[in-house]
Amino acid sequence: AKKGSGALPPPARAGPCADRAKELMLISTSCCCCCCCTCCCRLASPDVQERGWLLDGYPRSASQAEAIEKEGIRPDIFLLIDVPAELLVERVVGRRMDPKTGAIYHLKYKPPPPEIMDSLVQRSDDTEEKCKTRLETHFKNVDSVIGYYTNCLCEIDGNHSIDAVFSAICTAVDAAKAKIGDPLEEFCASNPEQLECLVYED
């Protein structure tokens, strides 16, 4: 995560960001380049620069890591959540989604309310066979990706409850943020007139 954490806002529709994406696409039409240009262009947006960013499951290969590295995209912390392969398969196969709300449940670890059980759906790629294929690809590439981020790598033991793993992640992110300072304080130092930086007295 860079500075802060949280989901990225919707992508910008046009402007310098889109122009940069076009430039990158002219270099190559490969999937890697398309992912990279989308990532680079979005992370260059002012709101992301102010609020920080988090990439989930990216980069997944050395070529992707190298591509974003060349664009100056580097996280303050790289989280590697370690979970035994057999447990990952169990977690994926038992995952279900509520099509009405988009809420994610797990038949064992996060059971859904009984009244919606019959309406839940399973993603087409949440099968044991497809999960094992994805894991093979992951284990084949993970070491080469880690090589780019050894100086900011933080390994998390994912073989615990949801709350325990989440707490460990928050602790690691907070520690990384403490090293670089508060992004809002940095923003307000150069933009004291902005509403979020004003201090009101009673």
GROMACS elastic network, one bead per residue, 0.5 to 0.9 nm:
[ bonds ]
;  ai    aj funct       b0    kb
    1     4     6  0.63081   500
    1     5     6  0.57420   500
    1     6     6  0.85754   500
    1    52     6  0.73574   500
    1    53     6  0.56501   500
    1    55     6  0.68630   500
    1    74     6  0.89622   500
    1    75     6  0.54524   500
    1    76     6  0.59281   500
    1    77     6  0.55680   500
    1    78     6  0.69349   500
    1    79     6  0.83006   500
    1   173     6  0.73174   500
    1   176     6  0.86588   500
    2     5     6  0.70574   500
    2    49     6  0.89933   500
    2    51     6  0.88449   500
    2    52     6  0.51781   500
    2    53     6  0.51277   500
    2    54     6  0.64065   500
    2    55     6  0.89990   500
    2    74     6  0.76731   500
    2    76     6  0.51396   500
    2    77     6  0.71177   500
    2   176     6  0.89454   500
    2   177     6  0.83397   500
    3    49     6  0.88922   500
    3    50     6  0.87810   500
    3    51     6  0.73842   500
    3    53     6  0.70038   500
    3    54     6  0.89452   500
    3    75     6  0.82249   500
    3    76     6  0.68077   500
    3   173     6  0.88012   500
    3   176     6  0.79411   500
    3   177     6  0.58079   500
    3   180     6  0.72863   500
    3   181     6  0.81212   500
    3   182     6  0.76216   500
    3   183     6  0.61668   500
    4    51     6  0.61376   500
    4    53     6  0.60185   500
    4    54     6  0.75714   500
    4   173     6  0.80699   500
    4   174     6  0.87916   500
    4   177     6  0.70910   500
    4   182     6  0.85985   500
    4   183     6  0.73151   500
    5     8     6  0.88527   500
    5    51     6  0.80256   500
    5    52     6  0.62678   500
    5    53     6  0.55366   500
    5    54     6  0.53951   500
    5   173     6  0.79224   500
    6    51     6  0.87959   500
    6    52     6  0.79942   500
    6    53     6  0.65310   500
    6    54     6  0.60999   500
    7    53     6  0.73060   500
    7    54     6  0.66898   500
    7    55     6  0.83992   500
    8    11     6  0.81023   500
    8    42     6  0.85477   500
    8    43     6  0.88214   500
    8    48     6  0.74701   500
    8    52     6  0.87263   500
    8    53     6  0.64670   500
    8    54     6  0.71989   500
    8    55     6  0.84582   500
    9    12     6  0.87146   500
    9    42     6  0.89480   500
    9    47     6  0.83854   500
    9    48     6  0.79242   500
   10    13     6  0.89916   500
   10    42     6  0.88872   500
   11    38     6  0.86474   500
   11    41     6  0.87668   500
   11    42     6  0.61842   500
   11    45     6  0.89896   500
   12    15     6  0.78359   500
   12    17     6  0.73757   500
   12    18     6  0.77001   500
   12    41     6  0.85455   500
   12    42     6  0.69554   500
   12    45     6  0.78118   500
   13    17     6  0.85101   500
   13    18     6  0.71491   500
   14    17     6  0.66327   500
   14    18     6  0.50992   500
   14    19     6  0.76638   500
   15    18     6  0.54294   500
   15    19     6  0.64257   500
   15    20     6  0.88394   500
   16    20     6  0.61456   500
   16    21     6  0.86023   500
   16    41     6  0.82977   500
   16    45     6  0.89012   500
   17    20     6  0.52038   500
   17    21     6  0.63400   500
   17    22     6  0.88337   500
   17    38     6  0.89100   500
   17    40     6  0.82518   500
   17    42     6  0.68106   500
   17    43     6  0.89464   500
   17    44     6  0.69206   500
   17    45     6  0.69480   500
   18    22     6  0.63214   500
   18    23     6  0.87527   500
   18    38     6  0.87106   500
   18    41     6  0.67062   500
   18    42     6  0.88405   500
   19    22     6  0.51576   500
   19    23     6  0.63972   500
   19    24     6  0.88381   500
   19    41     6  0.85994   500
   20    23     6  0.50650   500
   20    24     6  0.63336   500
   20    25     6  0.86646   500
   20    37     6  0.74923   500
   20    40     6  0.83079   500
   20    41     6  0.64023   500
   21    24     6  0.51796   500
   21    25     6  0.61673   500
   21    26     6  0.87047   500
   21    34     6  0.81676   500
   21    36     6  0.87377   500
   21    38     6  0.64484   500
   21    40     6  0.77240   500
   21    41     6  0.59656   500
   22    25     6  0.50464   500
   22    26     6  0.62779   500
   22    27     6  0.89497   500
   22    37     6  0.80058   500
   23    26     6  0.52730   500
   23    27     6  0.68767   500
   23    37     6  0.85598   500
   24    27     6  0.53168   500
   24    28     6  0.70358   500
   24    29     6  0.88022   500
   24    33     6  0.69808   500
   24    34     6  0.78116   500
   24    36     6  0.82689   500
   24    37     6  0.58096   500
   25    28     6  0.54014   500
   25    29     6  0.57759   500
   25    30     6  0.83521   500
   25    33     6  0.65849   500
   25    34     6  0.63795   500
   25    37     6  0.69971   500
   26    29     6  0.70466   500
   27    33     6  0.80435   500
   28    31     6  0.86997   500
   28    32     6  0.87570   500
   28    33     6  0.61519   500
   28    34     6  0.81029   500
   29    32     6  0.82730   500
   29    33     6  0.64456   500
   29    34     6  0.67461   500
   30    33     6  0.52918   500
   30    34     6  0.63977   500
   30    35     6  0.87904   500
   31    34     6  0.50977   500
   31    35     6  0.62031   500
   31    36     6  0.84775   500
   32    35     6  0.52605   500
   32    36     6  0.60630   500
   32    37     6  0.86040   500
   32    63     6  0.72760   500
   32    64     6  0.59058   500
   32    67     6  0.78313   500
   33    37     6  0.59728   500
   33    38     6  0.84729   500
   33    64     6  0.79534   500
   33    67     6  0.74127   500
   34    37     6  0.52330   500
   34    38     6  0.61963   500
   34    39     6  0.85445   500
   35    38     6  0.52460   500
   35    39     6  0.61238   500
   35    40     6  0.85618   500
   35    64     6  0.81153   500
   36    39     6  0.50386   500
   36    40     6  0.59194   500
   36    41     6  0.83433   500
   36    64     6  0.69778   500
   36    67     6  0.64441   500
   36    68     6  0.60060   500
   36    71     6  0.86563   500
   37    40     6  0.50509   500
   37    41     6  0.58402   500
   37    42     6  0.83651   500
   37    68     6  0.84804   500
   38    41     6  0.53199   500
   38    42     6  0.61496   500
   38    43     6  0.85740   500
   39    42     6  0.53533   500
   39    43     6  0.60968   500
   39    44     6  0.86033   500
   39    55     6  0.89262   500
   39    68     6  0.79390   500
   39    73     6  0.88799   500
   40    43     6  0.52846   500
   40    44     6  0.61988   500
   40    68     6  0.70568   500
   40    71     6  0.68857   500
   40    72     6  0.86250   500
   40    73     6  0.72268   500
   41    44     6  0.53379   500
   41    45     6  0.69415   500
   42    45     6  0.55062   500
   42    48     6  0.74984   500
   43    46     6  0.81911   500
   43    47     6  0.86687   500
   43    48     6  0.57288   500
   43    49     6  0.68010   500
   43    52     6  0.85332   500
   43    53     6  0.73799   500
   43    73     6  0.81029   500
   44    47     6  0.86024   500
   44    48     6  0.69379   500
   44    49     6  0.65723   500
   45    48     6  0.54687   500
   45    49     6  0.62651   500
   45    50     6  0.87798   500
   46    50     6  0.61814   500
   46    51     6  0.86506   500
   47    50     6  0.50981   500
   47    51     6  0.60411   500
   47    52     6  0.81075   500
   48    51     6  0.51081   500
   48    52     6  0.52525   500
   48    53     6  0.62459   500
   49    52     6  0.56617   500
   49    53     6  0.79143   500
   50   183     6  0.69679   500
   50   184     6  0.74810   500
   50   186     6  0.89727   500
   50   187     6  0.67235   500
   51   183     6  0.70669   500
   51   184     6  0.77146   500
   52   183     6  0.77334   500
   53    75     6  0.85671   500
   54    75     6  0.83041   500
   55    58     6  0.57835   500
   55    59     6  0.80611   500
   55    75     6  0.89397   500
   56    59     6  0.84343   500
   57    60     6  0.63953   500
   58    61     6  0.81781   500
   58    64     6  0.78599   500
   58    65     6  0.81104   500
   59    62     6  0.76223   500
   59    63     6  0.83985   500
   59    64     6  0.53094   500
   59    65     6  0.53098   500
   59    66     6  0.89401   500
   59    68     6  0.82490   500
   59   145     6  0.72399   500
   60    63     6  0.84869   500
   60    64     6  0.66300   500
   60    65     6  0.74492   500
   60   138     6  0.72705   500
   60   141     6  0.68959   500
   60   142     6  0.70530   500
   60   145     6  0.68127   500
   61    64     6  0.53028   500
   61    65     6  0.62858   500
   61    66     6  0.86353   500
   61   138     6  0.83876   500
   61   140     6  0.89573   500
   61   141     6  0.54449   500
   61   142     6  0.70021   500
   61   144     6  0.70168   500
   61   145     6  0.56962   500
   62    66     6  0.60007   500
   62    67     6  0.84599   500
   62   141     6  0.70572   500
   62   142     6  0.83326   500
   62   143     6  0.87951   500
   62   144     6  0.54873   500
   62   146     6  0.86297   500
   62   147     6  0.84980   500
   62   148     6  0.80688   500
   63    66     6  0.51237   500
   63    67     6  0.60781   500
   63    68     6  0.88124   500
   63   145     6  0.85463   500
   64    67     6  0.50357   500
   64    68     6  0.63818   500
   64    69     6  0.84459   500
   64   145     6  0.84671   500
   65    68     6  0.55263   500
   65    69     6  0.60040   500
   65    70     6  0.86721   500
   65   144     6  0.89398   500
   65   145     6  0.63155   500
   65   148     6  0.70025   500
   66    70     6  0.61845   500
   66    71     6  0.87770   500
   66   145     6  0.87707   500
   66   148     6  0.78914   500
   67    70     6  0.53622   500
   67    71     6  0.67290   500
   67    73     6  0.89580   500
   68    72     6  0.65086   500
   68    73     6  0.53314   500
   68    74     6  0.76243   500
   69    72     6  0.51608   500
   69    73     6  0.53343   500
   69    74     6  0.63322   500
   69   148     6  0.84747   500
   70    73     6  0.74320   500
   71    74     6  0.88051   500
   74    77     6  0.87161   500
   74   149     6  0.85475   500
   75    78     6  0.64983   500
   75   149     6  0.83988   500
   75   152     6  0.77508   500
   76   152     6  0.63466   500
   76   173     6  0.88546   500
   76   176     6  0.65136   500
   76   177     6  0.79110   500
   76   180     6  0.82415   500
   77   149     6  0.82289   500
   77   151     6  0.86272   500
   77   153     6  0.61212   500
   77   154     6  0.69049   500
   77   172     6  0.82230   500
   77   173     6  0.71466   500
   77   176     6  0.63532   500
   77   177     6  0.89030   500
   78   146     6  0.84572   500
   78   149     6  0.65627   500
   78   150     6  0.84127   500
   78   151     6  0.89097   500
   78   152     6  0.56806   500
   78   154     6  0.59781   500
   78   155     6  0.83266   500
   79   152     6  0.84455   500
   79   153     6  0.61257   500
   79   154     6  0.50271   500
   79   155     6  0.59155   500
   79   156     6  0.69484   500
   79   169     6  0.78297   500
   79   172     6  0.83406   500
   79   173     6  0.87559   500
   80   146     6  0.86374   500
   80   153     6  0.71788   500
   80   154     6  0.61530   500
   80   156     6  0.59792   500
   80   157     6  0.85875   500
   81   154     6  0.84831   500
   81   155     6  0.58689   500
   81   157     6  0.59529   500
   81   158     6  0.54213   500
   81   159     6  0.88803   500
   81   165     6  0.86658   500
   81   169     6  0.89137   500
   82   155     6  0.68782   500
   82   156     6  0.60040   500
   82   157     6  0.51921   500
   82   158     6  0.52014   500
   82   159     6  0.72766   500
   83    86     6  0.84611   500
   83    87     6  0.67290   500
   83    88     6  0.64464   500
   83   156     6  0.88944   500
   83   157     6  0.67969   500
   83   158     6  0.50388   500
   83   159     6  0.54746   500
   83   160     6  0.89812   500
   84    87     6  0.53641   500
   84    88     6  0.63500   500
   84    89     6  0.89073   500
   84   158     6  0.84780   500
   84   159     6  0.73852   500
   85    88     6  0.50391   500
   85    89     6  0.63633   500
   85    90     6  0.87675   500
   85   132     6  0.83473   500
   85   135     6  0.74407   500
   86    89     6  0.52134   500
   86    90     6  0.64203   500
   86    91     6  0.87880   500
   87    91     6  0.61586   500
   87    92     6  0.86246   500
   87   159     6  0.80851   500
   88    91     6  0.50690   500
   88    92     6  0.61665   500
   88    93     6  0.85807   500
   88   131     6  0.82976   500
   88   135     6  0.86685   500
   89    92     6  0.51946   500
   89    93     6  0.60316   500
   89    94     6  0.84694   500
   89   126     6  0.88128   500
   89   127     6  0.83577   500
   89   128     6  0.62008   500
   89   131     6  0.62026   500
   89   132     6  0.70002   500
   89   135     6  0.87327   500
   90    93     6  0.53396   500
   90    94     6  0.61078   500
   90    95     6  0.86193   500
   90   128     6  0.80806   500
   91    94     6  0.54374   500
   91    95     6  0.63133   500
   91   106     6  0.72883   500
   91   107     6  0.89498   500
   91   108     6  0.84237   500
   91   109     6  0.80467   500
   92    95     6  0.52881   500
   92    96     6  0.88256   500
   92   106     6  0.84617   500
   92   126     6  0.56207   500
   92   127     6  0.73036   500
   92   128     6  0.77225   500
   92   131     6  0.70717   500
   93    96     6  0.84594   500
   93   106     6  0.87510   500
   93   122     6  0.83635   500
   93   126     6  0.53527   500
   93   127     6  0.54193   500
   93   128     6  0.60169   500
   93   131     6  0.79440   500
   94   105     6  0.83490   500
   94   106     6  0.53447   500
   94   107     6  0.53607   500
   94   108     6  0.69836   500
   94   109     6  0.86003   500
   94   122     6  0.83891   500
   94   126     6  0.80942   500
   94   127     6  0.89048   500
   95   104     6  0.70989   500
   95   105     6  0.58692   500
   95   107     6  0.65869   500
   95   108     6  0.87921   500
   95   110     6  0.88778   500
   95   121     6  0.88424   500
   95   122     6  0.67019   500
   95   123     6  0.81346   500
   95   126     6  0.72609   500
   96   103     6  0.85462   500
   96   104     6  0.58912   500
   96   105     6  0.51968   500
   96   106     6  0.58172   500
   96   107     6  0.72856   500
   96   112     6  0.86719   500
   96   120     6  0.59838   500
   96   121     6  0.55494   500
   96   123     6  0.73178   500
   96   126     6  0.88543   500
   97   100     6  0.87510   500
   97   101     6  0.83707   500
   97   102     6  0.60359   500
   97   103     6  0.57154   500
   97   105     6  0.60713   500
   97   106     6  0.85021   500
   97   119     6  0.88265   500
   97   120     6  0.54323   500
   97   121     6  0.53215   500
   97   122     6  0.63271   500
   97   123     6  0.77316   500
   98   101     6  0.56541   500
   98   102     6  0.51399   500
   98   103     6  0.53295   500
   98   104     6  0.65558   500
   98   105     6  0.78954   500
   98   112     6  0.89327   500
   98   116     6  0.77025   500
   98   117     6  0.86709   500
   98   119     6  0.68614   500
   98   121     6  0.65124   500
   99   102     6  0.53949   500
   99   103     6  0.77713   500
   99   119     6  0.75975   500
   99   120     6  0.66446   500
   99   121     6  0.68459   500
  100   103     6  0.81429   500
  100   119     6  0.88899   500
  101   104     6  0.88979   500
  104   110     6  0.85171   500
  104   112     6  0.85832   500
  105   108     6  0.87510   500
  105   109     6  0.79430   500
  105   110     6  0.52762   500
  105   111     6  0.59571   500
  105   112     6  0.57707   500
  105   120     6  0.88484   500
  106   109     6  0.53543   500
  106   111     6  0.53751   500
  106   112     6  0.71750   500
  107   110     6  0.62527   500
  107   112     6  0.71057   500
  108   111     6  0.58134   500
  109   161     6  0.81800   500
  109   162     6  0.83136   500
  110   162     6  0.89006   500
  111   114     6  0.84501   500
  111   117     6  0.88841   500
  112   115     6  0.82904   500
  112   116     6  0.69616   500
  112   117     6  0.63477   500
  112   120     6  0.87446   500
  113   116     6  0.58573   500
  113   117     6  0.65888   500
  114   117     6  0.52396   500
  114   118     6  0.81837   500
  115   118     6  0.75106   500
  115   119     6  0.85783   500
  116   119     6  0.53817   500
  116   120     6  0.65950   500
  117   120     6  0.56144   500
  118   121     6  0.84855   500
  122   125     6  0.83195   500
  122   126     6  0.66360   500
  122   127     6  0.86492   500
  123   126     6  0.52527   500
  123   127     6  0.80963   500
  124   127     6  0.70171   500
  124   130     6  0.89670   500
  125   128     6  0.85581   500
  125   129     6  0.86342   500
  125   130     6  0.58072   500
  125   131     6  0.71131   500
  126   129     6  0.84999   500
  126   130     6  0.67615   500
  126   131     6  0.63767   500
  127   130     6  0.54157   500
  127   131     6  0.59626   500
  127   132     6  0.85628   500
  128   131     6  0.51054   500
  128   132     6  0.61244   500
  128   133     6  0.86477   500
  129   132     6  0.53237   500
  129   133     6  0.63903   500
  129   134     6  0.88631   500
  130   133     6  0.50357   500
  130   134     6  0.62871   500
  130   135     6  0.86297   500
  131   134     6  0.51301   500
  131   135     6  0.61809   500
  131   136     6  0.86925   500
  132   136     6  0.61854   500
  132   137     6  0.87317   500
  133   136     6  0.51862   500
  133   137     6  0.65174   500
  133   138     6  0.87261   500
  134   137     6  0.51981   500
  134   138     6  0.61736   500
  134   139     6  0.87754   500
  135   139     6  0.60968   500
  135   140     6  0.83772   500
  136   139     6  0.53767   500
  136   140     6  0.61275   500
  136   141     6  0.87837   500
  137   140     6  0.51120   500
  137   141     6  0.63819   500
  137   142     6  0.85196   500
  138   141     6  0.53453   500
  138   142     6  0.57084   500
  139   142     6  0.53752   500
  139   143     6  0.75127   500
  140   143     6  0.74943   500
  140   144     6  0.84453   500
  141   144     6  0.56352   500
  141   145     6  0.64865   500
  141   146     6  0.88835   500
  142   145     6  0.51741   500
  142   146     6  0.61473   500
  142   147     6  0.87122   500
  143   146     6  0.50778   500
  143   147     6  0.63317   500
  144   147     6  0.52233   500
  144   148     6  0.73771   500
  145   148     6  0.57332   500
  145   149     6  0.73380   500
  146   149     6  0.52632   500
  146   150     6  0.60921   500
  146   153     6  0.75119   500
  147   150     6  0.57151   500
  148   151     6  0.82826   500
  149   152     6  0.55161   500
  149   153     6  0.57268   500
  150   153     6  0.50918   500
  150   154     6  0.86473   500
  152   176     6  0.87618   500
  154   172     6  0.73164   500
  156   159     6  0.89500   500
  156   165     6  0.73816   500
  156   168     6  0.68821   500
  156   169     6  0.70716   500
  156   172     6  0.86788   500
  157   160     6  0.71111   500
  157   165     6  0.71225   500
  157   168     6  0.83461   500
  158   161     6  0.79226   500
  158   162     6  0.84128   500
  158   164     6  0.85502   500
  158   165     6  0.58171   500
  159   165     6  0.79635   500
  160   163     6  0.81820   500
  160   164     6  0.61069   500
  160   165     6  0.61559   500
  161   164     6  0.51887   500
  161   165     6  0.62189   500
  161   166     6  0.84929   500
  162   165     6  0.53387   500
  162   166     6  0.60407   500
  162   167     6  0.85256   500
  163   166     6  0.50833   500
  163   167     6  0.60353   500
  163   168     6  0.86265   500
  164   167     6  0.51206   500
  164   168     6  0.62804   500
  164   169     6  0.87180   500
  165   168     6  0.50889   500
  165   169     6  0.62263   500
  165   170     6  0.86710   500
  166   169     6  0.50828   500
  166   170     6  0.61906   500
  166   171     6  0.86180   500
  167   170     6  0.51176   500
  167   171     6  0.61760   500
  167   172     6  0.86639   500
  168   171     6  0.51329   500
  168   172     6  0.62551   500
  168   173     6  0.86937   500
  169   172     6  0.51401   500
  169   173     6  0.61547   500
  169   174     6  0.85143   500
  170   173     6  0.51297   500
  170   174     6  0.59599   500
  170   175     6  0.84652   500
  171   174     6  0.51770   500
  171   175     6  0.61664   500
  171   176     6  0.87073   500
  172   175     6  0.51522   500
  172   176     6  0.63285   500
  172   177     6  0.87234   500
  173   176     6  0.50585   500
  173   177     6  0.61492   500
  173   178     6  0.85743   500
  174   177     6  0.50169   500
  174   178     6  0.60956   500
  174   179     6  0.87741   500
  175   178     6  0.50951   500
  175   179     6  0.65715   500
  176   179     6  0.53273   500
  176   180     6  0.68525   500
  176   181     6  0.87945   500
  177   180     6  0.53429   500
  177   181     6  0.58687   500
  177   182     6  0.66789   500
  177   183     6  0.83111   500
  178   181     6  0.51570   500
  178   182     6  0.70310   500
  179   182     6  0.89713   500
  180   183     6  0.81465   500
  181   184     6  0.88357   500
  181   185     6  0.77345   500
  181   186     6  0.75572   500
  182   185     6  0.53048   500
  182   186     6  0.64062   500
  182   187     6  0.87480   500
  183   186     6  0.50137   500
  183   187     6  0.60836   500
  183   188     6  0.85930   500
  184   188     6  0.60516   500
  184   189     6  0.84671   500
  184   196     6  0.86693   500
  184   197     6  0.81771   500
  185   188     6  0.51312   500
  185   189     6  0.60610   500
  185   190     6  0.89614   500
  185   197     6  0.83135   500
  186   189     6  0.52185   500
  186   190     6  0.70175   500
  186   191     6  0.87539   500
  187   190     6  0.57234   500
  187   191     6  0.59903   500
  187   192     6  0.80551   500
  187   197     6  0.84256   500
  188   193     6  0.79061   500
  188   194     6  0.73888   500
  188   196     6  0.80179   500
  188   197     6  0.54642   500
  188   198     6  0.87174   500
  189   192     6  0.59752   500
  189   197     6  0.86461   500
  190   193     6  0.88489   500
  191   194     6  0.58600   500
  191   197     6  0.75089   500
  192   195     6  0.82143   500
  192   196     6  0.85905   500
  192   197     6  0.55111   500
  192   198     6  0.67872   500
  193   196     6  0.84735   500
  193   197     6  0.66111   500
  193   198     6  0.66479   500
  194   197     6  0.53656   500
  194   198     6  0.66313   500
  195   198     6  0.53946   500
  195   199     6  0.87906   500
  196   199     6  0.84338   500
